[in-house]
Amino acid sequence: MDKFTRELLDLQNEFLKFNDDCLFYEYYKYGITCNIITGSYELIPSHYKNLM
């Protein structure tokens, strides 16, 4: 789902991560439904990359 979400939103940032269950629907005012995509920003500092 991560690849398809990136293509859908045209995102180029490699630090954004999306899970398989990142899309859900929520009812808003007046019976309107909204599609909500959740994700996280995971930045690993360069000095930690050497330790992994």
C-alpha positions in Angstrom: 0.0 0.0 0.0 3.0 2.3 0.6 3.9 2.4 -3.1 0.3 3.1 -4.3 -0.2 5.8 -1.7 2.9 7.6 -2.8 1.8 7.4 -6.4 -1.7 8.6 -5.6 -0.5 11.6 -3.6 2.6 12.2 -5.8 5.0 12.1 -2.8 8.8 12.0 -3.3 9.9 12.1 0.4 11.5 8.7 1.3 11.0 9.2 5.0 7.2 9.0 4.8 5.8 5.6 5.7 2.3 4.2 5.2 0.9 1.0 6.7 -1.5 -1.4 4.9 -4.4 -0.1 7.0 -3.6 3.6 6.4 -6.9 4.4 4.6 -10.2 4.7 6.4 -13.4 6.5 6.1 -14.9 9.0 8.5 -18.3 10.7 8.5 -18.1 14.5 8.6 -20.7 17.2 8.9 -24.0 16.8 7.1 -23.4 13.1 6.2 -20.4 13.7 4.0 -17.8 10.9 4.1 -14.1 11.7 4.1 -11.2 9.4 3.0 -8.4 9.8 5.5 -4.8 8.5 4.9 -2.5 8.2 7.9 1.2 7.9 7.8 4.3 8.6 9.7 7.5 10.5 9.1 10.5 8.3 10.0 13.8 10.2 9.8 16.9 8.3 11.0 19.8 10.6 11.6 22.9 9.8 9.6 25.0 9.1 12.7 22.6 6.3 13.7 22.6 4.6 10.2 26.2 3.6 10.8 25.2 1.7 14.0 22.5 -0.4 12.3 
